[in-house]
Amino acid sequence: MSSVRGFAQVDVFTSEPTLGNPVAVVLDGARLRNEQMQAFTDWTNLSEATFVTPASNPTADYAVRIFCPGRELPFAGHPTLGTCHAWLESGGQPKSEVIVQECGVGLVRIRRGTGSRLSFAAPPLRRSGPLTDSELDVLVHGLGLDKSQVADHQWCDNGPGWQGILVDSVDTLRAIAPDGHLLAGLDVGVVAPSTDGADFEVRAFFPGNNGLTEDPVTGSLNAALAQWLIGSGRAPDTYTASQGRSIGRDGRVFVERIDSDIWIGGESTTVITGSVLL
């Protein structure tokens, strides 16, 4: 039987509505079946929807299941921040200063900053290291690049299986016109140094309902890129990244390494609140 459940749609990585990446948050996901969660996610036509449930780990404040079109994800960045934002606004009370979210990759720590900024601690990479020659060839051809434009490359798998490419310039980045057939089924992130209001600019492509989709602003990718770029000395311990300009958005991601943790942060803005019948 369907029942009414609390709902929020949150725009993440922006303080100005419609410029970030929206996530649909169902605040009472308990007892929903997998099929209901997937069907609702597909119906929203957003890159992700999340479902808050009671945590099974006693140290966690809440648990969340994260779905994108056609599949469930063990972790995703902007849904983590958007869900936490909605959970706090709905009256959620964390057990300590650091909020702990339980999800498919385990426990993710989230801290509050100034204003509406939240940051999550980047989870460990499941896979890292350079791409193979054949993997790189697929991405180069699928993105319409020349190999001379590729400065570096790396596996950046932290749940979503991102393959990362560092290109030589923002001009190269913005000129990319991906081939959805050649990149079918792949999660691809591209980053370039920038001086245009941020230190780096990022683009992300992943499978969607209608083929390859470009994500407006991607927390998981930025987390994995930060671990790679900071760890290799290509980026300082603190930097900002912009994402979404190629599709009319203007997200801002704030990256900071503190001791052994890399924190990925941004502002969140609630755009819609209400209830859904599920």
Backbone as CSV, one residue per row, in Angstrom:
resi,resn,N_x,N_y,N_z,CA_x,CA_y,CA_z,C_x,C_y,C_z
1,MET,0.840,-1.196,0.000,0.000,0.000,0.000,0.879,1.250,0.000
2,SER,0.524,2.248,-0.792,1.273,3.495,-0.847,1.033,4.328,0.400
3,SER,2.037,5.111,0.772,1.883,6.031,1.899,2.627,7.317,1.604
4,VAL,2.260,8.378,2.295,2.856,9.689,2.095,4.190,9.761,2.827
5,ARG,5.190,10.255,2.154,6.522,10.345,2.741,7.087,11.744,2.508
6,GLY,7.862,12.225,3.492,8.478,13.536,3.372,9.462,13.584,2.216
7,PHE,9.538,14.751,1.585,10.331,14.879,0.367,10.987,16.247,0.304
8,ALA,12.203,16.293,-0.237,12.873,17.560,-0.538,13.674,17.391,-1.819
9,GLN,13.706,18.439,-2.615,14.605,18.477,-3.762,15.620,19.577,-3.502
10,VAL,16.880,19.176,-3.473,17.960,20.054,-3.032,18.920,20.293,-4.183
11,ASP,19.286,21.550,-4.395,20.301,21.893,-5.388,21.648,21.968,-4.673
12,VAL,22.596,21.167,-5.125,23.862,20.970,-4.415,25.013,21.601,-5.188
13,PHE,25.984,22.081,-4.438,27.167,22.776,-4.951,26.828,24.146,-5.530
14,THR,25.820,24.771,-4.955,25.486,26.146,-5.317,24.688,26.788,-4.193
15,SER,24.819,28.099,-4.055,23.964,28.846,-3.131,22.823,29.525,-3.874
16,GLU,22.833,29.408,-5.207,21.795,30.011,-6.035,21.015,28.913,-6.744
17,PRO,19.728,28.752,-6.442,18.948,27.670,-7.040,19.046,27.642,-8.561
18,THR,19.092,26.432,-9.090,19.111,26.075,-10.513,20.501,26.119,-11.138
19,LEU,21.539,26.451,-10.371,22.887,26.496,-10.940,23.749,25.297,-10.541
20,GLY,23.234,24.446,-9.624,24.002,23.307,-9.165,23.469,22.000,-9.734
21,ASN,23.496,20.967,-8.902,23.036,19.648,-9.313,21.932,19.199,-8.360
22,PRO,20.697,19.033,-8.833,19.603,18.676,-7.935,19.603,17.193,-7.581
23,VAL,19.126,16.905,-6.373,18.915,15.533,-5.945,17.552,15.450,-5.272
24,ALA,16.814,14.377,-5.546,15.521,14.138,-4.909,15.753,13.294,-3.665
25,VAL,15.245,13.762,-2.525,15.475,13.079,-1.256,14.139,12.652,-0.657
26,VAL,13.944,11.355,-0.533,12.776,10.817,0.178,13.228,10.574,1.618
27,LEU,12.624,11.310,2.544,13.138,11.331,3.912,12.719,10.127,4.742
28,ASP,11.769,9.345,4.270,11.362,8.123,4.960,11.331,7.002,3.945
29,GLY,12.505,6.398,3.726,12.596,5.335,2.738,12.420,3.950,3.311
30,ALA,12.173,3.860,4.612,12.019,2.549,5.240,10.838,1.799,4.621
31,ARG,11.044,0.510,4.419,10.022,-0.423,3.926,9.708,-0.250,2.438
32,LEU,10.375,0.664,1.766,10.214,0.723,0.315,10.999,-0.413,-0.330
33,ARG,10.427,-1.009,-1.344,11.120,-2.069,-2.059,12.119,-1.466,-3.055
34,ASN,13.110,-2.256,-3.429,14.092,-1.805,-4.417,13.415,-1.304,-5.682
35,GLU,12.391,-2.040,-6.119,11.707,-1.679,-7.360,11.021,-0.316,-7.245
36,GLN,10.480,-0.014,-6.067,9.847,1.291,-5.865,10.881,2.413,-5.907
37,MET,12.018,2.176,-5.265,13.072,3.188,-5.263,13.581,3.451,-6.676
38,GLN,13.804,2.373,-7.421,14.313,2.543,-8.778,13.288,3.220,-9.674
39,ALA,12.033,2.824,-9.543,10.991,3.421,-10.379,10.827,4.907,-10.086
40,PHE,10.873,5.276,-8.805,10.745,6.688,-8.462,11.941,7.478,-8.979
41,THR,13.137,6.915,-8.842,14.339,7.590,-9.349,14.227,7.839,-10.842
42,ASP,13.844,6.818,-11.585,13.712,6.974,-13.041,12.652,8.018,-13.381
43,TRP,11.586,8.057,-12.587,10.492,8.999,-12.838,10.918,10.447,-12.610
44,THR,11.798,10.687,-11.634,12.216,12.073,-11.357,12.993,12.679,-12.514
45,ASN,13.629,11.825,-13.330,14.450,12.286,-14.445,15.639,13.116,-13.972
46,LEU,16.090,12.879,-12.737,17.291,13.506,-12.211,18.445,12.508,-12.247
47,SER,19.649,12.998,-12.015,20.793,12.087,-12.043,20.778,11.129,-10.866
48,GLU,20.222,11.537,-9.706,20.101,10.643,-8.560,18.891,10.991,-7.703
49,ALA,18.406,9.982,-7.006,17.442,10.156,-5.922,17.929,9.326,-4.747
50,THR,17.632,9.775,-3.529,18.097,9.065,-2.338,16.925,8.758,-1.422
51,PHE,17.134,7.745,-0.583,16.088,7.263,0.316,16.703,7.065,1.694
52,VAL,16.270,7.882,2.647,16.824,7.835,3.999,16.159,6.702,4.766
53,THR,16.975,5.896,5.435,16.483,4.782,6.239,17.217,4.772,7.577
54,PRO,16.693,4.054,8.566,17.419,3.947,9.836,18.767,3.253,9.634
55,ALA,19.769,3.694,10.355,21.108,3.109,10.243,21.167,1.777,10.974
56,SER,21.930,0.842,10.418,22.176,-0.425,11.106,23.422,-0.349,11.980
57,ASN,24.340,0.546,11.637,25.546,0.743,12.436,25.242,1.738,13.553
58,PRO,25.505,1.395,14.803,25.131,2.280,15.910,25.880,3.606,15.925
59,THR,26.989,3.709,15.194,27.730,4.968,15.176,27.220,5.927,14.106
60,ALA,26.347,5.436,13.210,25.833,6.285,12.130,24.593,7.040,12.578
61,ASP,24.397,8.218,12.009,23.214,9.033,12.312,22.018,8.609,11.476
62,TYR,22.249,8.201,10.249,21.194,7.721,9.364,21.854,6.897,8.265
63,ALA,21.053,6.157,7.550,21.532,5.440,6.373,20.843,5.994,5.138
64,VAL,21.474,5.828,4.006,20.874,6.307,2.755,21.178,5.306,1.654
65,ARG,20.188,5.110,0.799,20.383,4.348,-0.428,20.311,5.324,-1.588
66,ILE,21.250,5.192,-2.513,21.429,6.159,-3.590,21.181,5.457,-4.926
67,PHE,20.235,5.986,-5.688,19.907,5.406,-6.991,20.138,6.434,-8.086
68,CYS,20.588,5.954,-9.230,20.631,6.760,-10.447,19.806,6.015,-11.488
69,PRO,19.562,6.584,-12.659,18.740,5.877,-13.651,19.271,4.472,-13.938
70,GLY,18.452,3.486,-13.654,18.782,2.116,-14.000,19.586,1.322,-13.002
71,ARG,20.089,1.948,-11.918,20.952,1.187,-11.001,21.089,1.890,-9.664
72,GLU,21.514,1.113,-8.663,21.832,1.656,-7.347,23.327,1.882,-7.254
73,LEU,23.718,2.959,-6.567,25.123,3.299,-6.395,25.547,3.086,-4.946
74,PRO,26.764,2.585,-4.719,27.244,2.448,-3.339,27.603,3.784,-2.708
75,PHE,27.904,4.772,-3.539,28.269,6.100,-3.041,28.121,7.099,-4.166
76,ALA,27.765,8.325,-3.820,27.783,9.449,-4.760,27.892,10.725,-3.930
77,GLY,28.595,11.695,-4.456,28.938,12.866,-3.659,27.828,13.871,-3.467
78,HIS,27.246,14.377,-4.576,26.229,15.415,-4.383,24.988,14.849,-3.700
79,PRO,24.602,13.573,-3.920,23.504,13.026,-3.115,23.835,12.922,-1.630
80,THR,25.103,12.698,-1.300,25.499,12.659,0.113,25.274,14.009,0.768
81,LEU,25.738,15.073,0.125,25.578,16.414,0.707,24.120,16.849,0.695
82,GLY,23.405,16.583,-0.403,22.003,16.984,-0.481,21.139,16.239,0.517
83,THR,21.405,14.950,0.717,20.645,14.171,1.687,20.898,14.668,3.097
84,CYS,22.159,14.923,3.418,22.487,15.424,4.757,21.823,16.778,4.993
85,HIS,21.864,17.642,4.000,21.220,18.954,4.102,19.726,18.795,4.391
86,ALA,19.054,17.924,3.640,17.620,17.720,3.837,17.334,17.068,5.185
87,TRP,18.165,16.124,5.590,17.988,15.449,6.880,18.109,16.436,8.034
88,LEU,19.098,17.329,7.967,19.251,18.342,9.013,18.065,19.300,9.022
89,GLU,17.633,19.759,7.838,16.506,20.694,7.767,15.205,20.067,8.266
90,SER,15.093,18.751,8.154,13.874,18.079,8.604,13.888,17.789,10.105
91,GLY,14.954,18.212,10.777,15.026,18.026,12.221,15.985,16.955,12.680
92,GLY,16.759,16.389,11.785,17.727,15.372,12.171,18.745,15.908,13.161
93,GLN,19.039,15.119,14.184,19.966,15.533,15.240,21.172,14.592,15.248
94,PRO,22.338,15.071,14.813,23.517,14.202,14.821,23.980,13.878,16.239
95,LYS,24.633,12.740,16.366,25.096,12.287,17.676,26.336,13.035,18.146
96,SER,27.048,13.645,17.217,28.267,14.384,17.567,28.448,15.517,16.569
97,GLU,29.542,16.222,16.679,29.803,17.355,15.797,29.934,16.914,14.342
98,VAL,30.506,15.738,14.127,30.643,15.189,12.781,29.470,14.255,12.512
99,ILE,28.767,14.492,11.411,27.623,13.663,11.025,28.159,12.421,10.326
100,VAL,27.554,11.271,10.623,28.002,10.011,10.027,26.869,9.404,9.209
101,GLN,27.118,9.231,7.923,26.154,8.631,7.006,26.581,7.207,6.689
102,GLU,25.625,6.298,6.745,25.860,4.916,6.343,25.338,4.721,4.928
103,CYS,26.173,4.156,4.047,25.741,3.895,2.667,26.499,2.685,2.151
104,GLY,26.429,2.434,0.858,26.990,1.213,0.297,28.478,1.049,0.483
105,VAL,29.233,2.144,0.554,30.681,2.024,0.746,31.063,1.988,2.215
106,GLY,30.089,2.079,3.101,30.376,2.077,4.533,29.948,3.368,5.187
107,LEU,30.760,3.857,6.112,30.452,5.075,6.850,31.182,6.260,6.234
108,VAL,30.430,7.329,5.975,30.988,8.552,5.395,30.783,9.684,6.387
109,ARG,31.871,10.377,6.716,31.795,11.491,7.664,31.481,12.790,6.928
110,ILE,30.637,13.611,7.549,30.219,14.892,6.972,30.357,15.956,8.056
111,ARG,30.937,17.084,7.701,31.078,18.162,8.679,30.392,19.416,8.164
112,ARG,29.945,20.232,9.110,29.285,21.494,8.784,30.307,22.617,8.748
113,GLY,30.154,23.507,7.763,30.993,24.683,7.662,30.162,25.934,7.859
114,THR,30.620,27.017,7.274,29.881,28.276,7.381,28.662,28.248,6.468
115,GLY,27.604,28.954,6.874,26.400,29.024,6.061,25.803,27.651,5.845
116,SER,25.477,27.342,4.596,24.874,26.047,4.284,25.900,25.061,3.728
117,ARG,27.180,25.338,3.922,28.198,24.463,3.363,28.369,23.211,4.206
118,LEU,28.368,22.082,3.523,28.683,20.786,4.112,29.832,20.177,3.321
119,SER,30.634,19.356,3.995,31.746,18.677,3.335,31.772,17.218,3.766
120,PHE,32.051,16.330,2.827,32.217,14.925,3.183,33.676,14.516,3.022
121,ALA,34.086,13.575,3.858,35.434,13.024,3.757,35.459,12.021,2.617
122,ALA,36.349,12.222,1.678,36.412,11.353,0.503,36.652,9.905,0.921
123,PRO,35.810,8.981,0.456,36.032,7.570,0.794,37.263,7.029,0.072
124,PRO,37.834,5.945,0.560,39.011,5.369,-0.106,38.707,4.963,-1.542
125,LEU,39.705,5.087,-2.384,39.544,4.639,-3.764,39.522,3.119,-3.807
126,ARG,38.600,2.588,-4.590,38.561,1.148,-4.799,39.579,0.706,-5.843
127,ARG,39.877,1.616,-6.750,40.862,1.327,-7.792,41.547,2.620,-8.168
128,SER,42.846,2.564,-8.311,43.618,3.732,-8.735,44.707,3.254,-9.687
129,GLY,45.610,4.151,-10.049,46.672,3.797,-10.979,46.312,4.177,-12.408
130,PRO,47.305,4.245,-13.278,47.075,4.677,-14.663,46.152,3.733,-15.420
131,LEU,45.468,4.289,-16.406,44.680,3.473,-17.324,45.613,2.659,-18.215
132,THR,45.120,1.543,-18.699,45.899,0.796,-19.683,45.867,1.531,-21.012
133,ASP,46.746,1.148,-21.902,46.773,1.788,-23.223,45.434,1.630,-23.936
134,SER,44.839,0.441,-23.841,43.569,0.220,-24.535,42.444,1.025,-23.890
135,GLU,42.436,1.129,-22.552,41.429,1.940,-21.865,41.566,3.402,-22.244
136,LEU,42.795,3.890,-22.289,43.034,5.282,-22.662,42.620,5.540,-24.103
137,ASP,42.905,4.605,-24.998,42.527,4.780,-26.404,41.017,4.955,-26.554
138,VAL,40.248,4.171,-25.813,38.789,4.289,-25.873,38.356,5.689,-25.465
139,LEU,38.926,6.203,-24.369,38.529,7.527,-23.890,38.975,8.630,-24.847
140,VAL,40.175,8.534,-25.351,40.675,9.559,-26.273,39.776,9.655,-27.501
141,HIS,39.447,8.514,-28.088,38.592,8.534,-29.278,37.158,8.920,-28.911
142,GLY,36.657,8.405,-27.783,35.290,8.703,-27.387,35.059,10.158,-27.023
143,LEU,36.118,10.831,-26.550,36.009,12.249,-26.181,36.421,13.175,-27.328
144,GLY,36.890,12.610,-28.404,37.316,13.422,-29.546,38.611,14.155,-29.295
145,LEU,39.503,13.553,-28.528,40.775,14.184,-28.186,41.900,13.640,-29.053
146,ASP,43.004,14.372,-29.053,44.270,13.870,-29.554,45.112,13.493,-28.336
147,LYS,45.904,12.443,-28.451,46.698,12.002,-27.293,47.630,13.092,-26.781
148,SER,48.026,14.012,-27.660,48.909,15.096,-27.243,48.220,16.051,-26.276
149,GLN,46.881,16.017,-26.229,46.128,16.893,-25.324,45.946,16.284,-23.938
150,VAL,46.348,15.041,-23.768,46.209,14.349,-22.487,47.487,14.519,-21.673
151,ALA,47.372,15.210,-20.536,48.534,15.427,-19.672,48.765,14.265,-18.719
152,ASP,47.685,13.584,-18.321,47.803,12.453,-17.399,46.458,11.727,-17.370
153,HIS,46.450,10.547,-16.779,45.211,9.762,-16.692,45.306,8.840,-15.493
154,GLN,44.137,8.403,-15.003,44.128,7.637,-13.759,42.762,6.972,-13.542
155,TRP,42.768,5.780,-12.976,41.539,5.219,-12.432,41.167,5.997,-11.182
156,CYS,39.895,6.393,-11.082,39.411,7.194,-9.955,38.128,6.558,-9.406
157,ASP,38.195,5.263,-9.135,37.018,4.485,-8.755,36.807,4.537,-7.245
158,ASN,35.729,5.237,-6.808,35.390,5.281,-5.381,33.948,4.829,-5.137
159,GLY,33.483,3.968,-5.972,32.086,3.506,-5.958,31.601,3.549,-7.390
160,PRO,31.288,4.747,-7.901,31.206,4.882,-9.365,32.606,4.636,-9.954
161,GLY,32.668,3.918,-11.047,33.971,3.531,-11.591,34.580,4.572,-12.500
162,TRP,34.857,5.756,-11.951,35.369,6.861,-12.755,36.731,6.545,-13.355
163,GLN,36.880,6.885,-14.633,38.182,6.928,-15.287,38.487,8.398,-15.551
164,GLY,39.612,8.877,-15.024,39.923,10.305,-15.080,40.988,10.640,-16.094
165,ILE,40.797,11.785,-16.746,41.778,12.313,-17.695,42.042,13.776,-17.354
166,LEU,43.303,14.127,-17.250,43.732,15.521,-17.113,44.148,16.012,-18.490
167,VAL,43.457,17.053,-18.995,43.798,17.589,-20.317,44.599,18.877,-20.170
168,ASP,45.140,19.336,-21.295,46.134,20.400,-21.250,45.568,21.791,-21.011
169,SER,44.270,22.014,-21.265,43.730,23.363,-21.122,42.219,23.337,-20.969
170,VAL,41.686,24.437,-20.450,40.235,24.594,-20.354,39.615,24.624,-21.748
171,ASP,40.310,25.205,-22.712,39.777,25.226,-24.076,39.564,23.806,-24.587
172,THR,40.530,22.938,-24.337,40.390,21.534,-24.734,39.207,20.899,-24.015
173,LEU,39.101,21.157,-22.725,38.007,20.599,-21.920,36.647,21.020,-22.456
174,ARG,36.493,22.305,-22.720,35.185,22.821,-23.128,34.823,22.411,-24.550
175,ALA,35.803,22.051,-25.353,35.537,21.663,-26.741,35.146,20.193,-26.879
176,ILE,35.232,19.434,-25.803,34.923,18.004,-25.872,33.470,17.781,-26.300
177,ALA,33.300,16.915,-27.286,31.966,16.494,-27.743,31.966,14.968,-27.715
178,PRO,31.532,14.355,-26.612,31.694,12.913,-26.438,30.831,12.098,-27.385
179,ASP,31.341,10.932,-27.734,30.625,9.976,-28.571,29.980,8.952,-27.633
180,GLY,28.654,9.023,-27.501,27.953,8.148,-26.577,28.079,6.679,-26.919
181,HIS,28.265,6.363,-28.193,28.411,4.960,-28.596,29.765,4.422,-28.130
182,LEU,30.832,5.183,-28.350,32.167,4.721,-27.967,32.348,4.677,-26.454
183,LEU,31.640,5.544,-25.726,31.795,5.620,-24.266,30.646,4.930,-23.528
184,ALA,29.877,4.122,-24.226,28.713,3.468,-23.618,29.114,2.657,-22.396
185,GLY,28.389,2.874,-21.292,28.621,2.118,-20.068,29.761,2.611,-19.211
186,LEU,30.443,3.681,-19.604,31.612,4.163,-18.867,31.289,5.404,-18.044
187,ASP,31.988,5.543,-16.908,31.956,6.758,-16.097,33.267,7.489,-16.356
188,VAL,33.185,8.659,-16.981,34.378,9.358,-17.457,34.426,10.762,-16.869
189,GLY,35.548,11.111,-16.255,35.754,12.450,-15.722,36.939,13.112,-16.404
190,VAL,36.776,14.389,-16.733,37.840,15.148,-17.390,38.069,16.422,-16.593
191,VAL,39.339,16.764,-16.367,39.686,17.928,-15.561,40.792,18.708,-16.266
192,ALA,40.789,20.023,-16.062,41.820,20.879,-16.643,42.131,22.009,-15.670
193,PRO,43.372,22.492,-15.637,43.681,23.682,-14.835,42.905,24.877,-15.365
194,SER,42.548,25.785,-14.454,41.756,26.945,-14.847,42.169,28.159,-14.031
195,THR,41.963,29.316,-14.602,42.133,30.575,-13.858,40.860,31.402,-13.935
196,ASP,39.783,30.762,-14.401,38.516,31.455,-14.644,37.593,31.302,-13.441
197,GLY,37.984,31.883,-12.293,37.158,31.843,-11.090,37.334,30.597,-10.253
198,ALA,38.162,29.656,-10.693,38.437,28.436,-9.947,39.815,27.936,-10.359
199,ASP,40.350,26.999,-9.575,41.674,26.447,-9.881,41.618,25.370,-10.954
200,PHE,40.491,24.645,-10.981,40.297,23.592,-11.977,38.865,23.657,-12.498
201,GLU,38.668,23.141,-13.708,37.321,22.957,-14.233,37.150,21.477,-14.578
202,VAL,35.940,20.962,-14.354,35.677,19.527,-14.452,34.460,19.279,-15.330
203,ARG,34.481,18.171,-16.071,33.294,17.662,-16.760,33.174,16.174,-16.454
204,ALA,31.933,15.687,-16.374,31.693,14.286,-16.026,30.628,13.703,-16.942
205,PHE,30.877,12.489,-17.431,29.953,11.803,-18.323,29.696,10.399,-17.788
206,PHE,28.423,9.981,-17.810,28.082,8.661,-17.299,26.828,8.152,-18.002
207,PRO,26.524,6.840,-17.887,25.347,6.290,-18.562,24.057,6.826,-17.964
208,GLY,23.118,7.241,-18.817,21.811,7.706,-18.381,20.713,6.919,-19.064
209,ASN,19.480,7.349,-18.842,18.340,6.645,-19.439,18.388,6.660,-20.960
210,ASN,18.903,7.741,-21.518,18.905,7.908,-22.975,20.316,7.962,-23.534
211,GLY,21.206,7.136,-22.993,22.575,7.118,-23.446,23.483,7.914,-22.528
212,LEU,24.564,8.405,-23.065,25.550,9.132,-22.272,24.980,10.456,-21.780
213,THR,25.198,10.764,-20.499,24.691,11.982,-19.873,25.856,12.772,-19.295
214,GLU,25.780,14.097,-19.378,26.766,14.930,-18.693,26.186,15.380,-17.359
215,ASP,26.921,15.139,-16.294,26.463,15.488,-14.952,26.773,16.952,-14.663
216,PRO,25.837,17.684,-14.054,26.092,19.102,-13.781,27.261,19.348,-12.819
217,VAL,27.234,18.704,-11.647,28.325,18.843,-10.672,28.423,17.516,-9.923
218,THR,29.632,16.978,-9.803,29.788,15.589,-9.380,30.713,15.473,-8.176
219,GLY,30.132,15.186,-7.001,30.928,15.089,-5.784,31.872,13.908,-5.768
220,SER,31.388,12.738,-6.188,32.245,11.544,-6.148,33.453,11.708,-7.069
221,LEU,33.227,12.228,-8.278,34.339,12.437,-9.200,35.324,13.450,-8.640
222,ASN,34.826,14.572,-8.126,35.736,15.568,-7.571,36.522,15.024,-6.387
223,ALA,35.899,14.143,-5.601,36.618,13.518,-4.483,37.769,12.667,-4.999
224,ALA,37.490,11.835,-6.001,38.528,10.963,-6.541,39.613,11.763,-7.263
225,LEU,39.199,12.794,-8.008,40.191,13.642,-8.672,41.099,14.328,-7.654
226,ALA,40.510,14.784,-6.554,41.310,15.457,-5.516,42.344,14.508,-4.926
227,GLN,41.943,13.262,-4.668,42.903,12.291,-4.131,44.057,12.073,-5.104
228,TRP,43.731,12.035,-6.384,44.761,11.867,-7.415,45.612,13.121,-7.559
229,LEU,44.974,14.281,-7.756,45.711,15.506,-8.058,46.547,15.984,-6.879
230,ILE,45.976,15.949,-5.677,46.741,16.362,-4.504,47.847,15.351,-4.212
231,GLY,47.502,14.065,-4.302,48.495,13.025,-4.017,49.673,13.037,-4.960
232,SER,49.464,13.467,-6.208,50.544,13.497,-7.199,51.259,14.847,-7.243
233,GLY,50.784,15.810,-6.425,51.407,17.131,-6.405,50.934,18.047,-7.508
234,ARG,49.906,17.644,-8.263,49.390,18.488,-9.337,48.434,19.563,-8.824
235,ALA,47.975,19.423,-7.594,47.067,20.399,-6.991,47.516,20.680,-5.562
236,PRO,47.277,21.892,-5.065,47.612,22.209,-3.669,46.629,21.544,-2.716
237,ASP,46.904,21.644,-1.416,46.052,21.011,-0.410,44.661,21.626,-0.347
238,THR,44.523,22.873,-0.789,43.225,23.542,-0.810,43.023,24.149,-2.191
239,TYR,41.898,23.837,-2.808,41.612,24.430,-4.118,40.105,24.401,-4.373
240,THR,39.683,25.107,-5.420,38.279,25.093,-5.845,38.184,24.544,-7.263
241,ALA,37.063,23.902,-7.541,36.794,23.397,-8.881,35.427,23.893,-9.327
242,SER,35.316,24.251,-10.587,34.016,24.604,-11.170,33.567,23.471,-12.065
243,GLN,32.264,23.317,-12.194,31.716,22.279,-13.060,30.323,22.687,-13.506
244,GLY,29.987,22.338,-14.722,28.639,22.557,-15.227,28.500,23.645,-16.261
245,ARG,29.556,24.390,-16.517,29.424,25.524,-17.439,29.037,25.086,-18.847
246,SER,29.461,23.909,-19.239,29.167,23.446,-20.596,27.695,23.128,-20.796
247,ILE,26.936,23.001,-19.690,25.499,22.707,-19.803,24.666,23.741,-19.041
248,GLY,25.204,24.941,-18.873,24.427,26.032,-18.308,24.342,26.067,-16.794
249,ARG,25.202,25.354,-16.089,25.252,25.401,-14.625,26.539,26.112,-14.193
250,ASP,26.672,26.316,-12.900,27.880,26.985,-12.398,28.157,26.506,-10.977
251,GLY,28.434,25.216,-10.840,28.693,24.637,-9.530,30.088,24.959,-9.027
252,ARG,30.220,24.996,-7.707,31.516,25.234,-7.075,31.773,24.152,-6.038
253,VAL,32.930,23.520,-6.160,33.348,22.464,-5.243,34.580,22.959,-4.497
254,PHE,34.539,22.858,-3.174,35.634,23.323,-2.325,36.372,22.112,-1.768
255,VAL,37.653,22.027,-2.060,38.478,20.868,-1.699,39.505,21.295,-0.660
256,GLU,39.655,20.467,0.377,40.630,20.778,1.421,41.190,19.492,2.006
257,ARG,42.515,19.396,2.042,43.136,18.271,2.731,43.487,18.691,4.149
258,ILE,43.019,17.906,5.115,43.342,18.114,6.522,43.900,16.801,7.053
259,ASP,45.173,16.805,7.411,45.866,15.584,7.821,45.728,14.546,6.708
260,SER,45.159,13.383,6.998,45.056,12.335,5.978,43.723,12.360,5.235
261,ASP,42.837,13.285,5.593,41.514,13.348,4.974,41.453,14.424,3.898
262,ILE,40.736,14.118,2.830,40.399,15.115,1.822,38.895,15.348,1.915
263,TRP,38.515,16.621,2.142,37.115,16.991,2.332,36.598,17.679,1.078
264,ILE,35.413,17.263,0.646,34.782,17.791,-0.562,33.516,18.517,-0.135
265,GLY,33.476,19.837,-0.354,32.379,20.626,0.182,31.696,21.508,-0.835
266,GLY,30.515,21.968,-0.442,29.763,22.898,-1.265,28.518,23.365,-0.543
267,GLU,27.931,24.427,-1.077,26.666,24.933,-0.539,25.518,24.064,-1.056
268,SER,24.430,24.030,-0.296,23.217,23.337,-0.728,22.021,24.240,-0.502
269,THR,21.056,24.179,-1.401,19.866,25.013,-1.327,18.630,24.156,-1.569
270,THR,17.694,24.163,-0.619,16.445,23.435,-0.800,15.535,24.228,-1.734
271,VAL,15.097,23.595,-2.810,14.259,24.260,-3.813,12.807,23.818,-3.703
272,ILE,12.579,22.578,-3.346,11.214,22.034,-3.236,11.104,21.241,-1.949
273,THR,10.017,21.428,-1.197,9.713,20.571,-0.065,8.258,20.143,-0.169
274,GLY,7.946,19.017,0.433,6.573,18.545,0.396,6.512,17.080,0.737
275,SER,5.661,16.338,0.028,5.500,14.919,0.280,5.289,14.194,-1.040
276,VAL,5.589,12.900,-1.020,5.372,12.066,-2.194,4.583,10.836,-1.767
277,LEU,3.846,10.279,-2.714,3.040,9.098,-2.459,3.769,7.910,-3.068
278,LEU,4.303,7.053,-2.187,5.063,5.887,-2.653,4.608,4.650,-1.886
